Amino acid sequence: MSEEQLQEIADKADMIIANYAFTKCDKGIRILLLSNPDQACVLNDDGEMIESAMDDSHVALVQAYYLKNKELMGNI
């Protein structure tokens, strides 16, 4: 993924925490590790994993970030 594509994802993100970009999508919340774009997942609005290309430790971490901060994303 190019630097320009990563910048565009970061710019459109609803929230960025610890280099993870959280973006609302039709399925819920798409999460991408900006420093390693191969690490990505989708959580539903309740924070449950729907799709993942992340290892379990990364998923647990982003779930915790999301659940603690989801009110910052507005109406979900």
N, C-alpha and C positions, 0 to 999 in steps of 0.2 A: 504494500500500500504506500502510495507516495506521501510526501510531507504535505502537499496541498490537500489531498484527500483527508488526511488526519486532521489538518487544521479546520477543514470544513465540518467534519464531525464534531470537533471540539466547539466550534462556533455555534452549531445548532443544538448542542447538548442542553438539556434542561438543568443539569447539575453535573459538576465535576468534583470528585472526591478522590484524593490520593492517586491521581492520574487515571482514574476510571471515569469514562464519560457515560452518563445516564441519560437516555433519550426516550421519551414516550413514543410508542408505536402501537399499531393495531392490536398486537398480542399482549401488550403490557409495557414493560420497560426493557429496552435494549441496552446492554452494558458492554463497553469495549475498553480494554486496557490500552491506553494510547501509546505506551512505550513498547507494547507487544501485541499488535492487532490480531494475532492468532488466538489470543485469549478473549473470548466473547461469550455472552450468554443472554438469554431472555428470561425475565421473571414476570409472573403475573402480578396484578395489582396488590396481592396479599404477600408478595415476596417469595412465592414458591417458584422453583426453577422449572421452566417449560422446555428450553433448549439450551445446550451448553457445549462449548468447545474449550471449557476451562477445567482445570483439575479441581477436586473437591475442596481443597483449602481456599482457592480463589473464590469459588462459588459461596462458601460459607462467609467469607469476608465481605463480598459485595452484598449478600443478603443482609448482613448486619448493618452495613453502611446505609442501604436502602431503607430498611425498617426504621432506623434511628432518624433519618433525614427526609423521608418521603413527603412530609408536609411542606418542605421547601420547594417541591416541584409543583405546588398548586393542586388544582382539582385533578385527581387521578381516577 
